[in-house]
């Protein structure tokens, strides 16, 4: 945690003391890595971390999360002017948060609220803004009882971005109505997304999706491969939208490249649910590029977390390449890690190192799922001709006696359907 925890020399608004529990079974290294990540989240939210407080406990206190003695000690430090708010590296129940604020007279923010705040700050498109607002309202709804005064004390900034105080201070019925409205709007957007996805399938264009931990360089890689000028920033959750661009390489087959939201430890379930339609892009892709920050001290754990989420999304069976990015920041060899990817590629998206190797690997994977075929379609089965034109690339087409001869490139699954429909007639007089 290096010099993070030295108290700030000059007092600034939104000075946060970071709080964590060291539970039985947790290693010191795990706590330090977790607090380093929390510090990154705090800075991304525009707040200043002025120190940390770690309490050892067998389990969290049911009513206060911390012990009462520790809570009273923190209130004493607050009165001494050491911090303006507390940020917990855990999720607090509504009861725990209210009880803590009764003792410690300052805003108290938990990990989920902080992540939601960052998502609200990063959301640019209408879909992303609606997704974040839905997650915020669903999470904050049970926390609104008696919160008017506490919310007003925040005075803007961290913990108040997104729907805002006006929406949060109205009665629960209006909030539920707003949740229902947002859900309907997202269904409309999801329907439009399905139409776009259907067009991609009808043109038989392979889809390659970038996935991985947050801030590993996915957007920089997306920009490099597609030349799209995608927004990239060295901060957590710089990308919330599934940006899609067509890539036409100098050699090989064109494909659609999709950038998706990054993952993080303990990503709020409501946020994952709200971004379900965006994350569905992973389910409809032909190839996953799991991008990894090879300079991260917690690389293997980050890989495991992403693979766990990919498993929950039921996409682990898809072909995927593990892309070790930021190799320019690594001294010596990159340690071997266990993973389920088919192959590995090492590169630096920022420096343009190793891109040719990645391009080659992508082409080998997307072409590997396709077959070039010569097919004879008899007149009585002309419906197959429509299927071929919808889902394949026709290289040659020539009228023949009693039907049509074609030379095509098809997905293996589509080719299987054609062969099954033709049965013994395949390929007969095709050549």
Beta strands, then each sheet from edge to edge (+ up, - down):
strand 1: 15-23
strand 2: 48-57
strand 3: 85-88
strand 4: 107-109
strand 5: 206-212
strand 6: 243-247
strand 7: 255-259
strand 8: 287-293
strand 9: 320-325
strand 10: 343-346
strand 11: 370-378
strand 12: 393-400
strand 13: 403-411
sheet 1: 2+ 1+ 3+ 4+
sheet 2: 6+ 7- 5- 8- 9- 10-
sheet 3: 11+ 13- 12+
end
